[in-house]
Amino acid sequence: MPRISAASNAEQRSDTQRRILTAFGELLFSHGLPGLTMTDVARHAGVGRTAVYNYYADIEELLISYALEETERFLSELREELSRLGNPVDRLALYVRAQVVDLSRRHLPPGPAMGAVLSPSSFAKLADHVGELSVLLQGILRDGMEQGYLPAADVHQQAQLILGTLSSSAARGSDEPNELEARVARTVRFIQLGAGARFDDAGHPLRVTKLPAVTG
């Protein structure tokens, strides 16, 4: 009988873990979190229930692992896309669109709302990643204000209001493509206007405040 090398054994473990996380994500999309069990995940992943427990102690630990990985992926992709846009109002639109679509797809409570379904210790593990999403949004808002495209406001408070709106939007309506796209478009414009953005007849962002004169 051929010996299993450490490398191939590690690859097999990684593949099994990937199948478990993928199955968990698919079940979240199709059924949501309430009532989801480790047995459901094992069956959907095509592995034994014991195999799932080899990686995760319970459904909460599995949720944490999935949420951390998905949030890291989302942040990486979002930062790359945002870097291609110069105007902060356009960047705000991209941020809102990406958040609503991602939250609708994953069926996970966004941001601080995760605290409602996780123990305090588990939620603490997500705090840094979740906080990065808020920091990213605050940076966009701050740029908009500094460049004159958004009126001055409390950046932290405005970011919290926007995140709450995103959570509400993602939880409403179906995920049917046309309905989702219409909901995303409404949410994008609602948040842009709520933040104080204004547009010309062609839909391009306008400066709403004058920039300070440059001297010297």
C-alpha positions as CSV (number, residue, x, y, z in Angstrom):
1,M,0.0,0.0,0.0
2,P,1.5,3.4,-1.0
3,R,2.3,5.7,1.9
4,I,0.5,9.0,2.1
5,S,3.0,11.9,2.2
6,A,2.6,14.7,4.7
7,A,2.1,17.1,1.7
8,S,-0.7,15.0,0.2
9,N,-2.3,14.6,3.7
10,A,-2.2,18.3,4.2
11,E,-3.8,18.9,0.8
12,Q,-6.5,16.4,1.6
13,R,-7.3,18.1,4.9
14,S,-7.3,21.5,3.2
15,D,-9.6,20.2,0.5
16,T,-12.0,18.7,3.1
17,Q,-12.1,22.0,5.0
18,R,-12.7,23.9,1.8
19,R,-15.7,21.6,1.0
20,I,-17.1,22.1,4.5
21,L,-16.9,25.9,4.3
22,T,-18.3,25.9,0.7
23,A,-21.2,23.7,1.8
24,F,-21.9,26.0,4.8
25,G,-21.9,29.0,2.5
26,E,-24.3,27.4,0.0
27,L,-26.7,26.4,2.8
28,L,-26.6,29.9,4.3
29,F,-27.7,31.2,0.8
30,S,-30.4,28.6,0.3
31,H,-31.8,28.2,3.8
32,G,-30.3,30.9,6.1
33,L,-28.7,30.4,9.5
34,P,-31.6,29.6,11.8
35,G,-32.0,25.8,12.2
36,L,-28.8,25.0,10.3
37,T,-26.9,22.0,11.9
38,M,-23.5,20.4,11.6
39,T,-25.3,17.3,10.1
40,D,-26.8,19.5,7.4
41,V,-23.4,20.8,6.5
42,A,-21.8,17.4,6.5
43,R,-24.5,15.9,4.3
44,H,-24.2,18.9,1.8
45,A,-20.4,18.6,1.8
46,G,-20.5,14.9,1.2
47,V,-18.4,14.1,4.3
48,G,-19.1,12.3,7.6
49,R,-20.4,14.4,10.5
50,T,-17.3,13.4,12.5
51,A,-15.2,15.0,9.8
52,V,-16.9,18.3,10.3
53,Y,-16.3,18.1,14.1
54,N,-12.6,17.4,13.4
55,Y,-12.4,21.0,12.2
56,Y,-15.1,22.9,14.0
57,A,-16.5,22.3,17.5
58,D,-19.9,23.6,16.7
59,I,-22.0,25.7,14.3
60,E,-20.8,29.0,15.8
61,E,-17.2,28.1,15.3
62,L,-17.9,27.2,11.7
63,L,-19.8,30.5,11.3
64,I,-16.8,32.4,12.6
65,S,-14.4,30.7,10.3
66,Y,-16.6,31.2,7.3
67,A,-17.3,34.9,8.2
68,L,-13.6,35.7,8.7
69,E,-12.6,34.1,5.4
70,E,-15.4,35.7,3.5
71,T,-14.9,39.1,5.0
72,E,-11.1,39.0,4.3
73,R,-11.9,38.1,0.7
74,F,-14.5,40.8,0.4
75,L,-12.2,43.5,1.8
76,S,-9.4,42.6,-0.5
77,E,-11.5,42.6,-3.6
78,L,-13.3,45.8,-2.6
79,R,-10.1,47.7,-1.9
80,E,-8.8,46.8,-5.3
81,E,-12.0,47.9,-7.1
82,L,-12.1,51.2,-5.1
83,S,-8.5,52.0,-6.0
84,R,-9.6,52.3,-9.6
85,L,-12.0,55.1,-8.9
86,G,-11.0,58.7,-8.1
87,N,-14.2,60.5,-7.2
88,P,-15.3,59.7,-3.6
89,V,-19.0,59.8,-4.6
90,D,-18.4,57.1,-7.1
91,R,-16.4,55.2,-4.6
92,L,-19.3,55.5,-2.1
93,A,-21.6,54.0,-4.8
94,L,-19.3,51.1,-5.3
95,Y,-19.0,50.4,-1.6
96,V,-22.8,50.4,-1.1
97,R,-23.4,48.2,-4.2
98,A,-20.7,45.7,-3.1
99,Q,-22.0,45.5,0.4
100,V,-25.7,45.0,-0.5
101,V,-24.9,42.4,-3.1
102,D,-22.5,40.5,-0.8
103,L,-24.7,40.6,2.3
104,S,-27.7,39.5,0.2
105,R,-25.6,36.6,-1.2
106,R,-24.1,35.4,2.1
107,H,-27.2,35.9,4.3
108,L,-25.0,36.9,7.2
109,P,-25.8,39.7,9.6
110,P,-23.5,42.6,8.7
111,G,-21.2,44.5,11.0
112,P,-22.3,44.9,14.6
113,A,-25.5,42.9,13.9
114,M,-23.4,39.8,14.1
115,G,-23.4,40.3,17.9
116,A,-27.0,39.2,17.9
117,V,-26.2,35.7,16.8
118,L,-22.7,35.2,18.3
119,S,-21.4,34.9,21.9
120,P,-19.4,38.0,23.0
121,S,-16.1,36.0,22.8
122,S,-16.9,34.8,19.2
123,F,-18.0,38.3,18.1
124,A,-14.7,39.7,19.4
125,K,-12.9,37.5,16.9
126,L,-14.7,39.3,14.1
127,A,-14.3,42.8,15.6
128,D,-11.1,43.7,13.7
129,H,-12.4,42.6,10.3
130,V,-15.8,44.1,10.8
131,G,-14.2,47.3,12.0
132,E,-12.1,47.5,8.8
133,L,-15.3,47.8,6.8
134,S,-16.4,50.8,8.8
135,V,-13.0,52.4,8.6
136,L,-13.0,51.9,4.8
137,L,-16.4,53.6,4.6
138,Q,-15.3,56.5,6.9
139,G,-12.3,57.0,4.7
140,I,-14.6,57.4,1.6
141,L,-16.9,59.9,3.4
142,R,-13.9,61.9,4.8
143,D,-12.4,62.1,1.3
144,G,-15.8,63.3,-0.1
145,M,-16.0,66.0,2.5
146,E,-12.4,67.1,2.1
147,Q,-12.7,67.3,-1.7
148,G,-16.0,69.3,-1.5
149,Y,-18.3,66.6,-2.8
150,L,-20.1,66.0,0.5
151,P,-21.0,68.6,3.1
152,A,-19.2,68.4,6.4
153,A,-20.7,66.0,8.9
154,D,-19.8,63.7,11.8
155,V,-18.1,60.9,9.8
156,H,-18.4,58.2,12.4
157,Q,-22.1,58.8,13.0
158,Q,-22.8,59.0,9.2
159,A,-21.0,55.7,8.7
160,Q,-23.1,54.0,11.3
161,L,-26.3,55.3,9.7
162,I,-25.2,54.0,6.3
163,L,-24.2,50.6,7.7
164,G,-27.6,50.3,9.3
165,T,-29.3,51.2,6.0
166,L,-27.2,48.5,4.2
167,S,-28.2,45.9,6.7
168,S,-31.9,46.8,6.2
169,S,-31.6,46.8,2.4
170,A,-29.9,43.5,2.3
171,A,-32.5,41.8,4.4
172,R,-35.5,43.0,2.3
173,G,-36.8,41.5,-1.0
174,S,-35.7,38.6,-3.0
175,D,-32.4,37.8,-4.6
176,E,-33.9,37.5,-8.1
177,P,-31.4,39.4,-10.3
178,N,-33.7,42.1,-11.6
179,E,-35.2,42.8,-8.2
180,L,-31.8,42.8,-6.5
181,E,-30.4,45.2,-9.1
182,A,-33.3,47.6,-8.6
183,R,-33.0,47.4,-4.8
184,V,-29.2,48.0,-5.1
185,A,-29.7,51.0,-7.4
186,R,-32.3,52.5,-5.0
187,T,-30.0,52.0,-2.0
188,V,-27.0,53.5,-3.8
189,R,-28.8,56.7,-4.7
190,F,-30.6,57.0,-1.3
191,I,-27.3,56.8,0.5
192,Q,-25.5,59.2,-1.8
193,L,-28.2,61.8,-1.5
194,G,-28.5,61.2,2.2
195,A,-24.8,61.9,2.6
196,G,-25.3,65.2,0.7
197,A,-24.0,64.3,-2.8
198,R,-25.5,66.2,-5.7
199,F,-25.3,65.5,-9.4
200,D,-25.5,67.3,-12.7
201,D,-28.0,66.4,-15.5
202,A,-25.6,63.8,-16.8
203,G,-25.4,62.1,-13.4
204,H,-21.9,63.3,-12.6
205,P,-21.1,64.3,-9.0
206,L,-20.9,68.0,-8.3
207,R,-18.9,69.8,-5.6
208,V,-21.3,71.1,-3.0
209,T,-18.8,73.1,-1.0
210,K,-15.9,75.3,-2.2
211,L,-12.4,74.1,-1.6
212,P,-10.1,76.3,0.4
213,A,-7.9,78.6,-1.7
214,V,-4.4,77.4,-2.1
215,T,-1.8,80.0,-1.1
216,G,1.9,80.4,-1.5
